[in-house]
């Protein structure tokens, strides 16, 4: 087995779309990542994604943006507005945790900042489990700690949420409630379709923990980076303050440009399930690990201009080029929530 490093945009696209290249980024983190959607391959992945795609549609995102997110954002921001300042990392984690919990289907009965940070304590442990490959201590002990946190999270947050949703689903089936009374979240979709894709409880728990992890941690990190770039941009372009305050599309471009420059993971990884020859002639042997160098790929001057390694939200892009490069992947394993995230 050898590592095959990919730095070409076109080769990376082909690798992301190849059916004989399987996710390799989270192999060591099975305690939290085993059989979650990002780690499944082939028919299992296809069936799970087809099911969960029912939630990750533009009409649902528009509902989130117009109906649900504003009140969550206002409630999260309010104490910081009153105080006149915020520490971005803490604020970003609190905000994104609130939004991610909504989409994953994790209920909070209290709805307080203290409850949010308590939930984030669980999430920090889940993150350690997902990135166990990089842990330098006793991996078995850390995996046991993650498993214990999963079980405590299950008892405190997940089981009450499951009970509430099952009661609502049964009410809809009886005709005592309507479809629009069901939560629009991953947990509800999975529970409602257990007859089509049955999941053992441990698998269901990992799937919800993964969505919480993916939605909160990576988004909070991206949020802090976006604000850093915006502050730097305004220092150099003070005349753009009104654009930042009033032009949502400009702020969105700032977000896309940040994600291009600083993807949540600097590399993608895939295992070769068979001997492969890319269209460029590059050979990849069965068992090789393909390492996609996203930092290099997303800063290709031939695609993003001579200043490709510089933050520029007004960057002109080639036709059909995604403004975030390959940070969300492509093909069957493209990030299912990229429209919501970006």
C-alpha positions in Angstrom: 0.0 0.0 0.0 1.3 3.5 -0.9 -0.2 6.9 -0.6 -1.1 8.5 -4.0 -1.1 12.3 -3.7 -3.5 14.2 -5.9 -2.9 17.9 -6.6 -4.7 18.3 -9.9 -8.3 19.6 -9.9 -9.4 17.3 -12.7 -7.8 14.2 -11.2 -9.4 15.0 -7.8 -12.8 15.4 -9.5 -12.4 12.0 -11.1 -11.3 10.4 -7.8 -14.3 11.8 -5.9 -16.6 10.4 -8.6 -15.0 6.9 -8.9 -17.1 4.0 -7.7 -14.0 2.0 -6.7 -12.6 4.7 -4.3 -14.0 4.4 -0.7 -13.9 6.9 2.1 -10.7 6.6 4.1 -10.6 9.7 6.3 -12.3 8.3 9.4 -11.3 4.7 9.6 -9.7 5.1 13.0 -12.8 6.8 14.4 -15.3 3.9 14.1 -16.6 4.5 17.6 -18.5 7.5 16.3 -18.1 7.1 12.5 -18.9 3.5 11.8 -21.8 3.1 9.3 -22.7 6.8 9.2 -23.6 8.2 5.8 -20.1 9.6 5.1 -18.5 6.3 5.7 -20.9 4.0 3.8 -20.1 2.9 0.3 -22.0 1.4 -2.6 -25.6 0.3 -2.3 -25.7 1.0 1.5 -24.6 4.6 0.9 -26.9 5.1 -2.0 -30.0 4.0 -0.1 -29.1 6.1 3.0 -28.4 9.2 0.9 -31.6 8.8 -1.2 -33.6 8.7 2.0 -31.9 11.6 3.8 -31.9 13.7 0.6 -35.6 14.1 1.2 -34.7 16.5 3.9 -31.7 18.2 2.2 -33.7 20.0 -0.4 -33.9 23.7 -1.3 -37.5 24.0 -0.1 -36.5 22.7 3.3 -33.5 25.1 3.4 -35.8 28.0 2.4 -38.1 27.0 5.3 -35.2 26.9 7.7 -33.9 30.3 6.5 -37.3 32.0 6.5 -39.1 30.4 9.4 -36.8 28.7 11.9 -33.3 30.2 11.8 -34.1 33.9 12.4 -35.6 33.3 15.9 -32.6 31.0 16.8 -30.1 33.5 15.6 -31.9 36.4 17.4 -32.0 34.5 20.6 -28.4 33.5 20.4 -27.2 37.0 19.5 -29.3 38.9 22.0 -27.1 38.6 25.1 -24.0 39.5 23.1 -25.7 42.6 21.7 -26.7 43.6 25.2 -23.1 43.1 26.4 -21.7 45.0 23.4 -19.1 42.3 22.4 -18.6 38.7 21.7 -15.7 36.2 21.7 -16.1 34.8 18.2 -15.1 31.2 18.9 -17.5 30.7 21.8 -20.3 32.6 20.0 -19.8 30.7 16.8 -20.0 27.3 18.6 -23.1 28.3 20.4 -24.8 29.6 17.3 -23.9 26.7 15.0 -24.8 24.2 17.7 -28.3 25.6 18.0 -28.7 25.5 14.2 -27.2 22.0 13.8 -29.3 20.6 16.6 -32.4 21.7 14.8 -31.4 20.1 11.5 -30.1 16.8 13.1 -33.2 16.5 15.4 -31.7 17.0 18.8 -34.3 18.5 21.1 -33.3 20.8 24.0 -36.1 21.2 26.5 -34.5 24.2 28.3 -33.2 26.1 25.3 -30.6 28.0 27.4 -27.0 28.9 26.6 -26.0 26.6 29.4 -27.8 23.7 27.8 -26.2 24.5 24.5 -22.7 24.4 25.9 -23.5 21.2 27.8 -24.5 19.7 24.5 -21.3 21.0 23.0 -19.3 19.2 25.7 -20.7 16.0 24.3 -19.8 17.2 20.8 -16.2 17.9 21.6 -15.8 14.3 22.7 -17.5 13.1 19.5 -15.0 15.2 17.5 -12.1 13.5 19.3 -13.7 10.2 18.4 -14.0 11.1 14.7 -10.4 12.3 14.6 -9.0 9.4 16.7 -6.3 8.8 14.0 -4.6 12.0 15.2 -4.9 11.3 18.9 -1.5 10.8 20.6 -2.7 9.3 23.8 -4.2 5.9 24.6 -6.6 5.4 21.7 -8.5 2.6 23.3 -9.2 4.6 26.5 -10.3 7.6 24.4 -12.6 5.4 22.3 -14.1 4.1 25.6 -14.6 7.7 26.7 -16.4 8.6 23.4 -18.6 5.5 23.7 -19.6 6.5 27.3 -20.4 10.1 26.1 -22.5 8.6 23.2 -24.5 6.6 25.7 -25.0 9.6 28.1 -26.0 11.8 25.1 -28.5 9.1 24.1 -30.2 9.0 27.5 -30.3 12.8 28.0 -31.1 14.1 24.5 -31.7 11.4 21.9 -34.2 9.1 23.6 -36.7 11.9 24.6 -36.5 13.2 21.1 -37.2 9.8 19.6 -40.2 9.3 21.9 -41.6 12.7 20.9 -41.2 12.0 17.2 -42.7 8.5 17.3 -45.7 9.9 19.1 -46.1 12.6 16.4 -45.6 10.0 13.6 -48.2 7.8 15.0 -50.6 10.7 15.3 -50.1 11.5 11.7 -50.7 7.9 10.7 -54.0 7.9 12.7 -55.1 11.1 11.1 -54.8 13.1 14.4 -52.1 15.3 13.1 -50.9 16.7 9.8 -47.6 16.2 8.0 -46.6 19.8 8.6 -46.6 19.2 12.3 -43.7 16.8 12.0 -40.2 18.2 12.6 -38.1 18.6 9.5 -35.0 17.0 10.7 -32.7 13.9 10.0 -34.0 12.0 13.1 -37.7 12.3 11.9 -36.8 11.1 8.4 -34.9 8.1 9.7 -37.6 7.1 12.2 -40.4 7.5 9.6 -38.6 5.2 7.2 -37.5 2.4 9.4 -39.6 0.0 7.3 -37.5 0.9 4.2 -34.1 1.3 5.8 -34.1 -0.2 9.3 -31.3 1.0 11.6 -30.2 -0.5 14.8 -30.4 1.9 17.7 -26.6 2.2 17.9 -26.4 3.1 14.2 -29.2 5.7 14.5 -27.4 7.2 17.5 -24.1 7.5 15.6 -25.9 9.0 12.6 -27.5 11.8 14.6 -24.2 12.4 16.5 -22.4 12.7 13.2 -24.9 15.2 11.8 -24.5 17.2 15.0 -20.8 17.0 14.7 -20.7 17.9 11.0 -23.2 20.7 11.2 -21.9 22.4 14.4 -18.1 21.9 14.6 -17.1 22.5 10.9 -19.6 25.4 10.6 -18.4 27.1 13.8 -14.8 26.8 12.6 -15.8 28.2 9.2 -17.7 31.1 10.8 -14.7 32.2 12.8 -12.5 32.1 9.7 -15.0 34.0 7.6 -15.2 36.8 10.2 -11.4 36.9 10.4 -11.2 37.4 6.6 -14.0 40.0 6.6 -12.3 42.0 9.3 -9.0 41.9 7.3 -10.9 42.8 4.1 -12.6 45.8 5.7 -9.2 47.0 7.0 -7.9 47.1 3.5 -11.3 48.1 1.9 -13.1 50.3 4.4 -15.5 51.5 1.7 -17.0 48.0 1.7 -18.5 48.2 5.2 -22.0 48.8 3.7 -21.6 45.7 1.6 -20.9 43.6 4.6 -23.8 45.1 6.5 -26.4 45.1 3.7 -25.5 42.8 0.9 -26.1 39.1 1.8 -24.7 37.9 -1.5 -21.4 39.6 -0.8 -21.3 38.0 2.6 -22.1 34.6 1.0 -19.2 35.1 -1.4 -17.0 35.9 1.6 -18.1 32.5 3.0 -17.5 30.6 -0.2 -14.0 32.2 -0.6 -13.1 31.3 2.9 -14.2 27.7 2.5 -12.1 27.5 -0.7 -9.0 28.7 1.0 -9.6 26.8 4.3 -11.7 23.6 3.8 -12.8 21.9 7.0 -10.3 19.1 6.2 -7.2 20.0 4.3 -7.2 16.6 2.6 -9.7 14.1 1.3 -8.8 10.4 1.5 -10.0 7.3 -0.4 -9.1 3.6 -0.4 -8.7 2.0 -3.8 -11.0 -1.1 -3.9 -9.6 -2.2 -7.2 -6.8 -1.3 -9.7 -7.7 2.0 -11.3 -6.2 4.0 -14.1 -7.3 7.7 -14.2 -8.0 9.4 -17.6 -4.6 11.1 -17.2 -2.9 7.7 -17.2 -2.1 7.7 -13.5 -2.3 4.2 -12.1 -3.6 3.5 -8.6 -3.2 0.0 -7.3 -5.8 -1.9 -5.2 -5.2 -1.1 -1.6 -3.5 2.2 -2.2 -4.7 5.3 -0.3 -5.5 8.3 -2.4 -4.7 11.6 -0.6 -6.5 14.6 -2.2 -4.5 17.8 -1.3 -7.4 20.2 -1.2 -5.2 23.2 -0.1 -3.2 22.9 -3.3 -6.1 21.9 -5.5 -8.3 24.8 -4.4 -5.5 27.4 -4.9 -4.6 26.4 -8.5 -3.7 29.7 -10.2 -4.8 28.3 -13.6 -8.4 28.0 -12.2 -8.6 30.7 -9.6 -6.2 33.4 -10.9 -2.7 34.6 -10.1 -3.9 35.6 -6.6 -5.5 32.2 -5.9 -4.0 32.0 -2.4 -5.4 35.4 -1.4 -8.9 36.1 0.0 -10.9 37.9 -2.7 -14.7 37.7 -2.5 -14.9 39.5 -5.8 -12.9 36.9 -7.6 -14.0 36.1 -11.1 -14.5 32.4 -11.7 -14.4 30.2 -14.8 -17.8 29.0 -16.0 -19.2 26.0 -14.0 -16.5 26.4 -11.3 -17.9 26.1 -7.8 -16.7 29.1 -5.7 -15.6 26.8 -2.9 -13.5 24.6 -5.1 -13.6 21.0 -4.0 -14.0 21.7 -0.3 -17.4 19.9 -0.2 -16.2 17.0 -2.4 -18.1 15.9 -5.5 -19.9 12.8 -6.8 -21.7 10.3 -4.7 -20.0 11.5 -1.5 -20.4 15.3 -2.0 -21.4 16.9 1.3 -25.1 16.3 1.6 -25.6 19.6 3.4 -23.4 21.8 1.2 -26.3 24.0 0.1 -27.3 24.6 3.7 -23.7 25.1 4.8 -22.7 27.4 2.0 
